[in-house]
Amino acid sequence: MAEFHDFLINSELEELSGWSPEATQLDTVILGASGWGELKRKIGNHRKEADLLIFKGGNEKLNRKAVEEPRLDMLLHPERNRENSGLNHILAEKAAENNVAIVLDFKFLYNSSRRDLVLKDWRKNLKLLEKYDAPYIITTNASKTSEIRAPRDLAALIDELGGSGLKAVKDTPAKILKLVEKRSSGEFIRPGVEEVDEE
C-alpha cells in the first residue's frame, strides 16, 4: 500500500501516480459558507456522516472561526487579502490548537495567473505553520489524470518553500486518516474525548 495520501483526487481516476487510493474512498464534504452561522450549521449537519469536513475558505474573520472549530478537519487554501497572505499568526496558532489542517491546493497554484504571488504566499504560510507546528497538507485537487502530480514532486516543492514535504504528503494525511478511523470505531466521542476500554 502506498503511504502518500491526497484527499481531493477524483476517486474515479485509475492512475494515481504514487498516491494511495485509501484517502479517495472517504466520504469527504467540502463546505462553503458566507458567514459563521451558516458554516456552524453545516458542520453540525454533516459531521456525523462525513469522514472529512473541509471548509473551502472565506474571509479572514470566517477562516479564524473555522480553525477554532475542532469538528472541522481542514481549511482549503485561505486566500490572500490586502494585509497578509491569507494566513496570520493567530490562524496558524488556532489551527495547531484545534488540529485543523491547512490545505495548499496545487490546482489553485497551477491555474493562477500570478504563480509568483501564490508561491510567495505559500512560503510565508509555511513559515507560520512550521513556527506554530500547525498541520498542513498539499493536494493536487486533480479531476483528471493530467492534473495529478507525483507525491515526491509536491514534497520537493514544499521543501523548496521552507516547509516539510514529507509532512505535507505523508505525516499529516496519515494522522488525519487515523482520526477518521477512530471516529468510525466509536471510540471517539467528541474532539478531545475518546472512550477507552479498561483491561
C-alpha positions as CSV (number, residue, x, y, z in Angstrom):
1,M,0.0,0.0,0.0
2,A,1.2,3.5,-0.9
3,E,1.9,5.7,2.1
4,F,1.1,9.0,0.4
5,H,-2.4,10.5,0.6
6,D,-4.2,13.2,-1.4
7,F,-7.7,13.7,-0.1
8,L,-9.0,15.6,-3.1
9,I,-8.0,13.5,-6.0
10,N,-11.0,12.4,-8.1
11,S,-11.6,8.8,-6.8
12,E,-12.7,7.6,-10.3
13,L,-9.2,8.2,-11.8
14,E,-7.4,4.9,-12.5
15,E,-3.8,6.1,-12.4
16,L,-3.0,7.9,-9.1
17,S,0.8,8.2,-9.7
18,G,2.0,7.1,-6.3
19,W,-1.0,8.3,-4.2
20,S,-2.8,5.8,-2.1
21,P,-6.5,5.2,-3.1
22,E,-7.4,5.0,0.7
23,A,-7.9,8.7,1.1
24,T,-10.1,8.9,-2.0
25,Q,-12.5,6.4,-0.6
26,L,-13.5,8.6,2.3
27,D,-16.8,10.4,2.5
28,T,-15.5,14.0,2.1
29,V,-17.7,17.1,2.3
30,I,-16.4,20.5,1.2
31,L,-18.4,23.2,2.9
32,G,-18.8,26.7,1.5
33,A,-20.3,29.5,3.7
34,S,-20.5,33.3,3.7
35,G,-21.0,33.6,7.5
36,W,-20.2,31.8,10.7
37,G,-23.8,30.9,11.5
38,E,-24.1,29.2,8.1
39,L,-20.8,27.4,8.5
40,K,-21.6,26.2,12.0
41,R,-24.9,24.9,10.9
42,K,-23.4,23.0,8.0
43,I,-20.7,21.5,10.3
44,G,-23.4,20.3,12.6
45,N,-25.5,18.9,9.8
46,H,-22.6,16.9,8.2
47,R,-20.2,16.0,11.0
48,K,-21.8,12.7,11.9
49,E,-22.0,11.1,8.4
50,A,-18.9,12.7,6.8
51,D,-15.4,11.2,7.3
52,L,-13.8,14.5,6.4
53,L,-15.2,18.1,6.7
54,I,-13.3,20.7,4.7
55,F,-14.1,24.4,4.7
56,K,-13.4,26.0,1.3
57,G,-12.2,29.2,2.9
58,G,-13.6,32.6,3.2
59,N,-12.6,36.0,4.6
60,E,-10.1,36.2,7.4
61,K,-12.8,36.5,10.1
62,L,-14.6,33.4,8.9
63,N,-11.3,31.5,8.5
64,R,-10.5,32.3,12.1
65,K,-13.8,30.8,13.2
66,A,-13.2,27.8,11.1
67,V,-9.7,27.0,12.6
68,E,-11.2,27.5,16.1
69,E,-13.7,24.7,15.3
70,P,-12.2,21.3,16.2
71,R,-15.1,19.4,14.4
72,L,-13.6,20.7,11.2
73,D,-10.8,18.7,9.6
74,M,-9.3,21.1,7.1
75,L,-9.2,24.7,5.7
76,L,-8.7,24.7,2.0
77,H,-6.3,27.4,0.6
78,P,-7.0,30.6,2.7
79,E,-6.9,33.4,0.2
80,R,-4.8,36.5,0.5
81,N,-6.1,39.9,1.4
82,R,-4.5,43.3,1.4
83,E,-2.9,42.8,4.8
84,N,-1.5,39.2,4.5
85,S,-1.1,36.0,2.6
86,G,-4.4,34.6,3.8
87,L,-2.8,33.2,7.0
88,N,-1.6,35.0,10.0
89,H,0.0,34.0,13.4
90,I,-3.5,33.8,15.1
91,L,-4.9,31.5,12.4
92,A,-1.8,29.3,12.5
93,E,-1.8,29.1,16.2
94,K,-5.6,28.2,16.3
95,A,-5.1,25.6,13.6
96,A,-2.4,24.0,15.7
97,E,-4.5,24.1,18.9
98,N,-7.6,22.6,17.2
99,N,-5.8,20.2,14.8
100,V,-7.3,21.8,11.7
101,A,-5.0,21.1,8.7
102,I,-4.3,24.0,6.3
103,V,-4.5,22.7,2.7
104,L,-2.3,24.1,-0.1
105,D,-4.0,23.4,-3.4
106,F,-1.7,22.8,-6.3
107,K,-4.6,23.3,-8.8
108,F,-5.0,26.8,-7.4
109,L,-1.3,27.4,-8.0
110,Y,-1.4,25.8,-11.5
111,N,-4.4,27.8,-12.6
112,S,-3.2,31.2,-11.2
113,S,-2.1,34.0,-13.5
114,R,0.1,35.1,-10.6
115,R,2.0,32.0,-9.7
116,D,4.9,34.1,-8.3
117,L,2.5,35.7,-5.8
118,V,0.9,32.3,-4.8
119,L,4.4,30.8,-4.2
120,K,5.4,33.9,-2.2
121,D,2.2,33.5,-0.1
122,W,2.8,29.8,0.4
123,R,6.4,30.4,1.6
124,K,5.0,32.9,4.2
125,N,2.3,30.5,5.2
126,L,4.6,27.5,5.6
127,K,6.9,29.6,7.8
128,L,4.0,30.4,10.1
129,L,2.6,26.8,10.1
130,E,6.1,25.5,11.0
131,K,6.5,28.1,13.7
132,Y,3.3,27.0,15.4
133,D,3.6,23.4,14.5
134,A,0.2,23.5,12.7
135,P,-0.8,20.6,10.5
136,Y,-0.8,21.2,6.7
137,I,-1.1,19.1,3.6
138,I,-0.8,19.7,-0.2
139,T,-3.4,18.4,-2.6
140,T,-3.3,18.1,-6.4
141,N,-7.1,18.5,-6.3
142,A,-6.9,16.6,-9.6
143,S,-10.1,15.9,-11.5
144,K,-8.3,14.3,-14.5
145,T,-5.1,12.3,-14.8
146,S,-3.1,15.1,-16.5
147,E,-3.6,17.2,-13.3
148,I,-2.0,14.6,-11.0
149,R,1.5,15.3,-9.7
150,A,3.6,12.7,-8.0
151,P,4.0,12.9,-4.2
152,R,7.8,13.4,-4.5
153,D,7.3,16.4,-6.8
154,L,4.9,18.1,-4.5
155,A,7.0,17.2,-1.5
156,A,10.0,18.8,-3.2
157,L,8.0,22.0,-3.9
158,I,7.1,22.2,-0.2
159,D,10.7,21.6,0.8
160,E,11.9,24.3,-1.5
161,L,9.4,26.8,0.0
162,G,10.7,26.1,3.5
163,G,8.2,23.5,4.8
164,S,8.4,19.8,5.2
165,G,7.3,17.9,2.1
166,L,7.2,14.6,4.0
167,K,4.8,16.2,6.5
168,A,2.6,17.6,3.7
169,V,2.2,14.4,1.7
170,K,2.6,11.7,4.3
171,D,2.7,12.5,8.0
172,T,-0.3,14.9,8.3
173,P,-2.5,12.9,6.0
174,A,-1.7,9.7,8.0
175,K,-2.7,11.4,11.2
176,I,-6.0,12.5,9.6
177,L,-6.7,9.0,8.4
178,K,-6.0,7.7,11.9
179,L,-8.5,10.2,13.3
180,V,-11.1,9.1,10.8
181,E,-10.5,5.5,11.8
182,K,-11.0,6.4,15.5
183,R,-14.2,8.3,14.7
184,S,-15.7,5.3,12.8
185,S,-14.6,2.9,15.5
186,G,-16.9,4.5,18.1
187,E,-14.0,5.3,20.5
188,F,-14.2,9.0,19.5
189,I,-16.9,10.9,21.4
190,R,-16.1,14.5,20.6
191,P,-12.8,16.4,20.0
192,G,-10.6,15.9,23.0
193,V,-12.7,13.0,24.4
194,E,-12.5,9.3,23.5
195,E,-13.7,6.1,25.0
196,V,-11.0,3.7,26.3
197,D,-11.7,0.2,27.4
198,E,-10.5,-0.8,30.8
199,E,-8.5,-4.0,30.9
